[in-house]
Amino acid sequence: MELRVLNSSKDEMELEIDNLTLVEILRVYLNKDSSVSFAAWRREHPTKNPVLLVRTKGKTAKKAINDAINGIVNDLDKIEKDFKGMK
């Protein structure tokens, strides 16, 4: 997976990520965070990588993205645990 920071400030970050599925999952988790005022992705053309834009209030954009990633990892760990416990 490739990730490229296109623009970064305290309350705004723009990332180019080469995985459309990951960008959409991040967008969903970011929008659950009350300190995120805007999270959406765009793609100029189907052959181009999606670009995720995140704007925050009350916490840094980097922290919001990190929190979203941690939430995804925690949910995946729970799913894996539940799946392994199935008979």
N, C-alpha and C positions, 0 to 999 in steps of 0.2 A: 504494500500500500504506500502510495506517495501522498504527502501532504505538503502544501506550499502556502506560506503566509504571504498574502498579497498586500494587506494593510493591517496595521495594528496600532491601537491607541488604548488608553485605559478602559473606555467604555464601548469600544467598537473593534471588531475583528472580522477580517475577510479572509477565508481560507479556500484554497483550491484542493479538492480531494478527488482522487481518481476512482472512487467507488460510489456509485449512485445510491446503493442500498445503505451504506454507512451514513451518507449525507442526510438521507431521509430519516433514519433512526435518530441521528443527532438532533435534527430539527424538532422531532416530536418530543424528545426528552428536554431540550432547551425550552420549548414552549410551556412545559409543565412548571418551570422555575418562575416564581413571581418577580424576581429581579431582572428577568429578561424582557425587555420591551419589544424586541423584534428579533425573529430568527426565521430565515427563509433562504432557499437556495435558488439559483438560476443556472441555466445552461444556454450559452449562445447558439450552440448547434449540437446535434446528437453525437458528432465526432469529437466534441470538446468536453473537458472535465467540468463537472458542476462546481459552482462557487457558492459557499455558504457565508452569509452575512449575519453577524450577531451584534445586537446593541443591547446594552444593559443600563440599569440604574440601581445603585446601591452595592454593586459588587463588580469586580473587573470582568471583562469579557473572557479573559483567559481562565479565571476561576469558574465562571459559569460553564464553560466548555469542559473543563476538568471535572466539575461536579456531574455534568451530564454523562461523561464517559464512565465515571465511577458508578453511576446509577445503572447504566447499561451492563457493565461488568457484573454488578451485584445481581441483577435480574437474570443474567445468563448463568451465573453460578447456581442460583436457586433452581432454575429450570434443569440444569444438569444434575443437581442433587436429586430433584424430584424424579427425573427420568431414570436415574440409576436405582432409585428405591422402588420402582415399579416391578411387578412380578408377572 
